[in-house]
Amino acid sequence: MKPAHRIAELRELLARHNEAYFTNDSPLVPDADYDALVRELKELESANPEHVAVDSPSQLVGAPVSNVFKPVTHAEPMLSLDNVFDSEELVAWAERACKGLSVQATDLRFAVEPKIDGLALSIRYEDGALVQAATRGDGREGEDVTDNVRTIANIPKVLPAGAPSLVEVRGEVFLAKSDFAELNSRQRELGQKEFANPRNAAAGSLRQKDPAVSAERPLSFLCYQLVDLSNSLKLDSYVAQIDLLASWGFLTAGEKSSETGVTAMVERSNWFEAHRHDLTYEIDGVVIKIDSLAQREQLGFTSRAPRWAIARKLPPEERTTKLLAIEVSIGRTGRATPYAVLEPVLVAGSTVSMATLHNEDQVAVKDVRVGDTVIVRKAGDVIPEVVGAIEVEGKKRSAPWKFPKKCPECSGALERSGDESDTYCVNPACPAQQLQKIIHFASRGAMDIEGLGDQRVSQLLTEGLISDVADLFSLKAESIAALEGMGELSATSLVGNIQAAKDQPLSKVLVGLGIRHVGPVAARELAKAFGDYRALVKAPLELLEALPGVGPVIAESVFDFTRDPESVIRMEKMLAAGVKLVEPNASEGIEQTLTGKAVVVTGSVEGYTREGAEAAIVVRGGTSPGSVSKKTFCVVVGEAPGASKVTKAEELGIPMVPAGDFEQLLATGTLPSNL
Ligand code: IVH
């Protein structure tokens, strides 16, 4: 293709991407792909200067403003930053700056800070009061989002006395990673499209017509520029400006630092690459700025960006690839999770060939179809996921994917009930479920049996040596030594590890059994309260519900589990094999505040059923008889109490505790001071 053609094509493509990204908050391709197109255009334009046009996307910042918001002309243009993509390019930029300033590379001072992936905002303060806030728009003219910005909690609405009469504070509106995850899980629950990344979520949230919607979104603002329009501040460095902004109550990046010399600056920028996942917000790069305001003036600007600052982009965490197939995997609870089989692609340093699609609704909402080009994202240790498909005009797509009706592992029925978003294989004998259950049982967070990984469990199952977790404990070294890849030594060691796991505390066993809703916290509470599995199985439902950290949902699940005939047999088998099923130091659990004390309950106590209130007393060492006697420690009097109990207590002079003080009685074992 002739350069002129490709240039025209790239310009058109970029104009479309710009509109999608900046105006609709819904990018068509990952940032890395966009950057590559800009790069290609710039390279072609510099090789063919006759084709450069002032309105080329390579010369523009952002996109024109939409007509939803009033336009605002920026008092000073909001420029973009030029990018470099590795440390060599960064050094080259710094050396150019040193040359331009006639200073040594060892002497130049830089500020190094995170490049937050959000949305640029300029906030104007007149006589200390916030009067206007605008997005960047095309850099010259932005959108008036003042009403929405007023709902952002961490933005000061007034500046302290002594602040200049006219200033603009510029920075980034963003969503912290945890807030973004929460927002997306809310979107998922509501069956609405998830946001592609925190930047789009922030932009979409800020550019709402109704400020009440913005107010519901957990937006934050972090500042990185002070524009002193009244020209009254006598500061000579950027660091001093940022310190001043912090003293006015603005959030500044905790990880920013100032470095002297190019080497130190590059090292610090490498630190961001290594630690990007430790930050509470998502970053797509590092921004390096020359600290001295005088030096900045000397270097000046290009039409699009300052020469005194640069963005070092970090390796992309989003890539595009081809969706080869959609398959379903079965977990230990029978949950059927759809996942994408992908043409292998390198994302953030590792090859991804599979990515989760969560559930049926998500496949529909993302509308990904076999054969599509899809965006794959991987952030930190997070499991890679498919963000969505890239639309290619005129390309015929395959039919929308349908969730299979049968389990791919056992051919049993797959069922999705009522309002649940998940689909389950309901055959308890499904081999995939059995496999996953045993893998989970042996895993680090549960029984922690070394040498019993996925492959080994699978092998033991297919060879018919085990069929469930209880069988593990009767495995003999002789019978497994002959397995492929085993040998006598590993067999003895594996059996030794399994035998050692018999001593694992009850809480670990409970986690390993994979009882629905029972995670490590609930398991520990249950184990501490009962000390022994034999006591746990006898517990009535009310007693389970009354435990701290164990609500009705967990209680019911545990109750059902302990009475399920199959688990009864499995647990008997484990006990017979010598699995201890006890929790050492269980007495450290619930404080025995009511040891030896008889507490009678009458009437209803808010937050408790009758049995629940009695159980709460019993687990703290007390008793809860049905009638009042001389030995009664106190009577808890709830709503509509029994007349006979109250009269009896009055006769015998037994203290009567109002229901409102019940919690305190449980916690301390003593009567309220006014009784
Ligand atoms: S300085 C004139 N500092 O990145 C220089 N920008 O790609 C103004 N950004 O438009 C920008 N973190 O939206 C600066 N620490 C930071 C930043 C930052 C994120 C954004 C900002 C800017 C864009 C340029």
Boltz pocket constraint, residues with backbone or C-beta under 6 A from the ligand:
constraints:
  - pocket:
      binder: B
      contacts: [[A, 78], [A, 79], [A, 80], [A, 81], [A, 113], [A, 114], [A, 115], [A, 116], [A, 117], [A, 118], [A, 119], [A, 120], [A, 171], [A, 172], [A, 224], [A, 225], [A, 287], [A, 306], [A, 309], [A, 311]]
      max_distance: 6.0
